[in-house]
Amino acid sequence: MQLGATWTVLVVAQVAFSMAALPVAVEMAYGTVRSGILGPGFAAEEYLTARVMMDRETPSSTEVDAEAGPRPFASRFGSLQTELVRQLEAEPEVLAVTVAAAVPNEARQRFVEVDDVSAPEESVFTGNHLIRSLPVDDVFFDVYDLPLLTGRGFNAGDFEPARAAVVVNRTFVQTLLGDGNPLGRRIRYFNTENPDAPAGSEQRWHEIVGVVDDLFADTRRGTMFHPAEPGQIHPATFALRVGSNSAGVTSRLREITAALDPGLRVDEVRSLDEIHRQHQEGNYLGASALTAVTLSVLLLSAAGMYALMSFTVNQRRREIGIRSALGAQPRRLLAGIFRRAAGQLAVGTVLGILVATLLDHYVPAEEAGGWNIPGAIPAAATLMMALGLFAALGPARRGLRVEPTEALRDW
């Protein structure tokens, strides 16, 4: 009896854990497959990205201008950035050039609060309050063909230090602002300094002046774009819209930077299509590992239910034989055998539903790299019950084949 009670607790715990993990695994797998099917959502193979930085100890970074005097690092890097953009745009294979703090889907993630909405707690479980922050130049939206949904883009006045204008994407509005006009709404970073944000922008309210469409088709995180002048961000990520000869553009980029200043360095030269594939590979690996673990737990739960039913049938062998000898119908015998298994399944499934609901509330599927699927928890509960009852079917049928004479002989 002690063995039966212990095994019952283990089976209930296994069922509860399986029930809680199943929706997460399904949502992560669906998010990965969905992202792979949709792809980037634009011609990512036409964009070549590269990170450009400059050594701070080079003589050219502190050279003296005849009129302006000593040229600090930011000013020098800004001048080189402007000249590098000009020379790259003159290349026949380069259609357009833009500069940002990072590749769009690799921008730094930050917590924000909305002026008329309660501030989030500083936690990874704050859901939609975690957004991407990306300083960009004035041609970023044009180079990426991002249509303006409402408001305006950046103008010359937005690049002044006293201004705090920002542009956000569609997902930002949907997840943080909801209905209503987003223009004029005020946003600020929730806690510590943001290395990618313009100087003095921390703890300062930013006003939304425009909304653009999402860049990637599978966008799960809102993005807030800051205006950044040349030299304001270092290292800078260049995005070149190129033709077919991207290899030639890469070599020319290195040649031009080397000729401009020996302290300039170029690394992480990749196409946006390659970056998207690398992200997908990581997502596939994580989803596959979680799926394998979940399937293993499901099989263990089924095996546990099978073993427990076998134990129950063996313990009730005499009772089943006597009831059968007295004329009990197989349907009633089967119901009696299944009653205990169904009760354990029900308890484990209810506990699992509670845990799955809490996980869905505090750790949204998007936060774990998945995609929210309506009805995932009820579907998982149905599957869990069906799997458990199917595992119990074999021992139950074996119990119906107990011969009354054999059961009475063993008594």
N, C-alpha and C positions, 0 to 999 in steps of 0.2 A: 504493500500500500504506500510506503514511503517512496519507493521508486516511481510508482504511478503519479503521486502528487508532484514530485520533483520534475518528472518528465512533462507533466501538464503545464507547469510554470514555464519550463523551457520552450515548449511549443507555443504557448501564448505570447511569450516574449519574441520568438522568431517571427510569428505572424505579424505582430505589431511593428517590428522593425522593417519587415518586408513591405508592409502596407505604407509606412512612412517614406521609405526610400523609392518605391516604385514611381510615384508621380514625378519626383525630381529627376529620376533617370530618363523617364519618357520625355519630359520637357527639355532636358538638356540634349537628348538625341534628336528631338524634333528641331530645336534651335540650330543645331549643327547642320542637319540635312537641309533645313530651310535656307540657311545662309549659303550653303554650297550651291543650291539650285538657283537662288536669286543672283548669286555672284555679286560683284561690287555695285552693279547698278548703273555704271557709266563706263566709258572706254578707258579703263584703268591702265591698259597696256600702252596708252599714248603718253603716259606721264612718267618721267624719270625723276627720282628724288635723290638728293645728296646733302650731306651735312657739311657745312663750311665753317671752319673756325680759324682763329689766328692766335699764334703764340704771343703772350703778353710781354715777353722779354726781348722781342726783336727791336733793333735800332729804329726801324721805320715807324714803330708804334709810338715813338716819342719824338719824332723829328720836328723841327721848328719850321713853321710857316712864316714867310716873309712879312705878312700883314697880321695874321691872327696870333702869332707867337707859338708856344708849345702846343702840339696837337694831342690831346688825351686819347686813350685807347678807344673809347666808344666813338669819338669823332673820326678817328682814323679808320676804324673798321667800317663805319657807316659810309665813308667815302669810297672805300674799296668795294663794299657791297654794291653801291650804286654803279660803279664802273664795271663791275663784273656782270651785273644784270644787263647793262648797255651792250657790252661786247657779246654776251650770249644771245641776246635778241638779234644781233647782226648775223649770227650763224644761219646758213640757209636751212638747216634741218631743225632749227628751234623755232617753234611757232609762237610761244609765249613763255614768260618766266614770272614766277611769284615767289615770295619769301615769307616764311612763317616760322614759329618757334619749334614746330614738330610736324611730322606727318599727321594729317587730320585724324586718323583713327588711333594714333599713338599719343595724342595730346595728354597733358597732365590732368588728372582727375582731382576735382576740388569740391568741397561742400559749400553750398550757397544758401542764403535765406532771402525770401521775398519780403518786401517792405510791409505788406499787409497780411502776411501769413506767419504763423508761429515758427520760430527758429527750430531747426532739427537738433537732435542730440548728436554729439560727436561720436559716431559709431559707423561701422560698415553696414549696419542694418537700417540706415536712414533712407534707403530706397532712392526715390526720385530726386532728393536733394543733392545727390552726388552727380556732378556734371563734368564735362570736359572744358578746359579753359585754354584758348588758343589765340595768342597775339598774331596778327597777320598784317600784310601790307595793303595798300589801297586798291590793288588789282586782283586780289585773291579770288573774289567771287566771280570776276569776269573770266579768269584763266580756267577755273573749274566749271564754268557754265552753270553756276548756281543761280537760279531765278529768284528774284526778289518777290516775296509773297505779299508783303505789306511794308509801309514805311520807306526808308531809304538806306543806301549803303553809306560808307564813310566818305566824308568830305574833308577838305584841307583843315578846317577848324577843329575837327575831331582829334587831330594829331597833336594839338597843343596840350601841355602837361596838365592844365587846369580842367580840361574837359574829361568827362567820364562816360562817353557814349559807347555802347556795345550793340552788336548785332547777334541775334540768337537764331537757332534753327527751329524747324517745325516741331521736332521731338521735344525740345526744351519747352515750347509753349504748351504742348499737349500734356506733358508730365508734371510741370510745375505750376503753370498759370491757368490751365483749364479754359473755360469760356470767357468771353469778353475781349476787349481790345488790349493787346499786349503792349502797344506803343505807350511810352511814358512810364511803364512800370519800373520800379527800382529794385535792383538786385545788388547784393554784396557778398563777399566771401565770408564764410561763417567763423573761421578760426585763425590759424596761423598764417604767416606770410606765404605768398605764392611766388616762387622764383620766376615764373614765366609771365606774370602780370606786369604791366607798366609800373614804373617807379611811383610810389606813393598811392597806389590804388587799393592796397589792403585796408580793410575796415572803412572803405569809402563806398558810398552808394553809386551804382552805375545805372544809367538810364537807357532803356531799350529804345533804339531809334529805327530798327528794322528787323524783319524776319525773313530768312532765306529758307529754301527747301533743304531737305537732308541730302548730304553728299552720297553716302553709301545707302544702298537699298535696305540693308538689314540693320538699320540704326537702332540701338537700344539705349543710347545715352544722349541726353541733351548737350548741346555745345554752345558756349558763349565766346564770341569773337571780340578781341580787343584790337584797336588800331595801333600799329607799331611803326615808328619811323626807322629808316636805315641806321643800323648800328645799335638800336635799342635792345635787340635780342642777340645773345651769343651763347652757344653756337647757333647759327641760322640754318634752317632747312630750306634748300632751294627745290622748287618743283618746276621742271621744264616740260612743256608740252612739245613733243618731238614727232618727227615723221617715222620712217621705217628704219633709219640708220641710227639706232640708239647707241650702238657700240662706238660709232664714230663720234657721237656727241659726248660720250663719257671721256674719251681721250682728249677731245678739244677742251672740255671743262677743266681737266687737270693741267693742260698746257697753259690755258689762259690764267688760271689762279697762280701757277708757278711764275708766270711772267709778270703778273701784277705785283706780287710781294712774296718773298721767300718764306715769310712766316705764315702764309695762308696754307691750310691743309684741307683736303677733301677726303671724306670717308663715307661709308654706308651708302654707296651708290646702288640704288635698287629701283625697279619699276614698282608702281603702285599695285600692279597685278601680282607681282612676286610677293609683295608684302601681304596682300590679301590671302594668297595661297599659304604663306607661312602661318598666318593666324588661323586659317582653316585646319591646317595640320595639327596645331596645338589643340584646337577645339575637338577634332576627331579623336585625338589621343585621350583627352580627358573624358569625353563622352563614352568612348569604348571601354575605358577602365571602369567607369561607374556602372555601365551596363553589365559588364562581366561580373562585378561584385554583386549587383542586384540579382542577376540570374542565379548566381551561386546561393545567395540567401533564400531565394524562392525555392530552389531545389532542396536545400536543407530543411526548409519549412515543410515541404511536401513529404520528404523522407521522415521527418519527425512525426508528422500526422499519421503516416503509414505505420510507423513503428508503434505509436501509441494506440492506434486502432487494433493492431495485431495483439498487443498486450491486453487490451480490453476484451477482445474476443476470446483470447485464451483463458482469461480469468472468469469469463461468464459462460464458458463452454457447457458446464453442467446445467446452468439456468436455461440456456438456449435449448439444450436437448430436452429438458423436462417440459418447457413450454411448447416445444414442437410436438412432443408426445401427447400433450393434452389438447392438441388441435389448434394451436395459435397460428394465425395466418402469417405467411412470409412477410407481407407488407408491414404488419405490426412488429414482427421481430426485427425487420430492417430499421424501422423507425426508432425502436428502442436502442439498437446498436448505434445509430447515427446521432442520437440525441446528445450524447456527451461530446462527440466531435464537433457538432454544429455549435454547441455552447462555447467550446474553446475557441473555435474560429470566430464566433461573433464577438467574444470579449477581446481577442487579439486585434480584430479588424476595427472595432470601435476605438481602442487605444491608439492604433495606428492612424486612424482618421484624425483624432485629436492632435497628434504630433505633426501630421502632414499639414493640418490647417494652421498650426502655429508657425511651422516653417514657411508656409506660403505667405503668411502675414509679415513675419519679421525678416525673412530672407526671400524676397521676390525672385521668381525664376530668372528674370533678367540679370539680377545681381550675381547669379551663379553661372552665367553664360548660356542660359537656356531661353525658352520662350513660353510665356504663359499660355496654357491650353485650357479653355473653359471645360469643366466637367472631368478634368483629369483625375481628381480624387474619387468621385463616385465610380468612375470606370475602373480605377485601380481596386477599389473595395469589391466590386463585382467579380473582377478577375481573381482576387485573393480568395474569396469564398468559393468560387467555382473550382479553383485549383486544389484547395484543401479538401473539398468534398470528393473530388475525383480521386485524390490520393487515398482517401478513406474507403473508396468503393471496393477495392480489392479485398482487404480484410473483412469487410462487411459481407460480401458475397461468400467468402470462405466460411463465415459464421453460419450462413444459411444452410451450408452443406453438412453441418454437424448431424450425425446420425443419433437419434434418441437412444438406441440400444447401447451404443458406444459410450455416450455420456453417462447413462445410468450404470454401466459396468464400471466406469472409473470412479463412481461416487463412493 
